[in-house]
């Protein structure tokens, strides 16, 4: 089934401006958990390349590290895409939840 990451159900969207915001978003995602809901998380980042790369790296490595530290399942899928004229986005969702949703 072909789909776009924007079509996935999202429980919370984080609109980040810098790396400090990214660290707070990672903490929140780990606290909320990925398996508890049948939805994912969306992270919006400014289209300024240098900032987006830093935020993207902070988020992806932070989620993996946070899940490992809390002994949660790290089988998370994520996609990066152009969300709109002003934002890139990353969508995170647990792989088993993704399969249950039929994607």
C-alpha positions as CSV (number, residue, x, y, z in Angstrom):
1,X,0.0,0.0,0.0
2,X,1.4,3.3,-1.0
3,X,1.0,6.1,1.5
4,X,2.6,9.4,2.5
5,X,3.8,9.9,6.1
6,X,1.4,12.8,6.5
7,X,-1.4,10.2,6.2
8,X,-0.5,8.5,9.4
9,X,-2.6,9.2,12.6
10,X,-0.7,11.6,14.8
11,X,-1.2,11.9,18.6
12,X,1.0,15.0,19.0
13,X,2.8,17.5,16.8
14,X,5.9,19.3,18.0
15,X,6.8,22.6,16.2
16,X,10.5,23.0,17.0
17,X,12.7,26.0,16.5
18,X,16.1,24.8,17.9
19,X,17.9,21.9,19.5
20,X,16.8,22.8,23.0
21,X,13.1,22.4,21.9
22,X,14.2,19.1,20.3
23,X,15.5,17.7,23.6
24,X,12.2,18.6,25.4
25,X,10.2,16.9,22.6
26,X,12.3,13.7,22.9
27,X,11.7,13.6,26.7
28,X,8.0,14.1,26.1
29,X,7.8,11.4,23.4
30,X,9.7,8.9,25.6
31,X,7.4,9.7,28.5
32,X,4.2,9.3,26.4
33,X,5.5,6.1,24.8
34,X,5.1,4.7,21.3
35,X,3.1,1.6,22.0
36,X,0.5,3.1,24.3
37,X,-1.4,4.7,21.4
38,X,-2.3,3.6,17.9
39,X,-0.8,6.9,16.6
40,X,2.6,8.4,16.0
41,X,4.4,11.7,16.6
42,X,5.2,14.5,14.2
43,X,8.1,16.9,14.5
44,X,8.1,20.1,12.5
45,X,11.4,21.8,11.8
46,X,12.3,25.1,10.0
47,X,13.4,24.7,6.4
48,X,16.8,26.3,7.2
49,X,19.0,23.4,6.3
50,X,21.6,23.7,9.1
51,X,19.0,24.0,11.9
52,X,16.9,21.2,10.4
53,X,19.8,18.8,10.3
54,X,20.7,19.5,13.9
55,X,17.2,19.1,15.1
56,X,16.7,15.9,13.0
57,X,19.9,14.4,14.4
58,X,19.0,15.4,18.0
59,X,15.5,13.9,17.6
60,X,16.4,10.6,16.0
61,X,19.3,9.8,18.2
62,X,17.5,11.1,21.3
63,X,14.5,8.9,20.7
64,X,16.6,5.8,20.2
65,X,18.8,6.6,23.2
66,X,15.7,7.4,25.4
67,X,13.9,4.2,24.4
68,X,17.1,2.2,25.3
69,X,17.5,3.9,28.6
70,X,13.9,3.2,29.6
71,X,14.0,-0.4,28.3
72,X,11.2,0.3,25.7
73,X,11.0,-1.3,22.3
74,X,13.2,0.5,19.8
75,X,11.6,-0.8,16.7
76,X,10.4,2.6,15.5
77,X,9.9,3.7,11.9
78,X,10.4,7.3,10.9
79,X,10.2,9.3,7.7
80,X,11.5,12.8,6.9
81,X,9.6,14.8,4.3
82,X,8.7,18.3,3.1
83,X,5.7,19.3,5.1
84,X,5.0,22.7,3.7
85,X,6.8,25.8,2.4
86,X,8.2,26.6,5.8
87,X,8.8,23.2,7.4
88,X,10.4,19.8,7.1
89,X,8.8,17.1,9.2
90,X,9.7,13.8,10.8
91,X,7.0,11.3,11.6
92,X,7.7,8.5,14.2
93,X,5.6,5.5,14.8
94,X,6.1,2.0,16.3
95,X,6.5,-0.7,13.6
96,X,3.9,-3.0,15.1
97,X,1.4,-0.1,15.4
98,X,2.1,0.7,11.7
99,X,1.4,-2.9,10.7
100,X,-1.8,-2.9,12.8
101,X,-3.0,0.2,11.0
102,X,-2.5,-1.6,7.7
103,X,0.4,0.6,6.3
